[in-house]
Amino acid sequence: MQLTLSRFGQVVTAAMFALAAMSTAQALELRSADIHPSDYPTVKAVEYMGDLIKKKSDGRITVKVFSGSKLGSEDDSIEQVKLGALAMARVSSAAMHNICETTRVPSLPFLFRSVEHQHKVLDSDIGSQILKSCEDAGFVGLAWYDSGARSMYTRNKPVKTVADVKGMKIRVQQSDLSVAMVEALGANATPMPMGEVYTALKTGLVDAAENNFPSYDSGHHFEVAKYFSLTEHTMTPEILVYSKRQWDKLPEADQQIIRQAAQESVPYMRKLWAEREEKSRAVVEKGGAQIVEPDKASFQAVMKPVYDRFITTPQMKDLVARIQAVK
C-alpha cells in the first residue's frame, strides 16, 4: 500500500507540474508598436484594449505598447507584424496602401462628408470588408481608429485656394495616393517619415506638410509652419493590424477575446481623439498658429485624376459608390 501511495503521489506531482507548464505556456504577451508619443489617443486606446484583454483572459494575455517610434517607423512596424516579430501595430491606413489596396478607398480626398459620415461607414459592413481584405497580405485588421481630417500647413504664406499651392514642396506620407493627390494640386510631393518633418520644415527642405491638429501639435510643427489651412482634404483613418502569422496560431477563443477588445476600444479612442483635437487646436493657436479658412471647392475640383488612377477594380469602385450612398 505504501508503494502504491508513493506512486500515486508521484503521479499527482507530475500532473501538477504539467498543469503549471501548460498555464505558463498559455500565458501570452502581445507586443504592439506606435510612432506616436505615450499620451497620444491611439497609444492610450491600445493600452485600454490591453486592459480589456487582460480582464477577459483572467490575466493570461497582456499587451505591451511600444510608443514614440521605439520600434522604428510605421513601415518598420508593418514589416515586423508581417513577419510575426510583432503581434500588432497601429499605423495610418496610408501606410498600408501599397500592401492592401482597398485601404486606399477611405483615404480618398473629399470622400467623407463629415466625421459622422466616416464613423457610420467604418462601423458598417463596408469597414469590415476593407479590414478583411488585408488578410491575403498577411494582416488581420482589428479596428479603425480616428485620425481626424488632414489639412495643409505652410511655412511662408497661407493657403487659401489651390492656386496658392502651385510649385510648393509638400511633405506627404509614404503613399502613392498621397503623392498623387499633391501632384494633382500642382505641387511637388516629398514623401518622408513623420519623425523627419519638423527638421524638413525648419530648414526649408519642404514648404509645407499636411496632417491633423494633434500631430501638428505633438510634432511641434506649428513652431516652424505657422499657417494652418483647413483644407480637410482627407480623413484617412488609423488601422490596428495583427500579424496573421501569429493570429493563425491562436486558439479561436483567444482570437475572439482580442477582436472583441479591439472593437470595444474604438468608442474610447474616439472620445480621447475628440478631446485631443480640441486641446491641440487651442495649444497651436496659443503658440501663434494662424488658422485659415480656404476655398475647399477649388481643391476638390482637381481630384478626379486621383480617383481615376487609384480606384481601378470593380470592388474598389463598388466600395466608393456604397460609401458615397451612405446617408
Helices and strands as residue ranges (DSSP letters): H 2-26, E 28-33, H 41-56, E 61-66, H 74-83, E 88-92, G 93-96, G 101-107, H 115-122, H 125-133, G 134-137, E 139-145, E 150-154, G 162-165, E 169-172, H 176-184, E 188-191, G 194-196, H 197-203, E 208-211, H 213-218, G 221-223, E 227-234, E 238-243, H 244-247, H 252-286, E 290-292, H 296-300, H 304-310, H 314-325
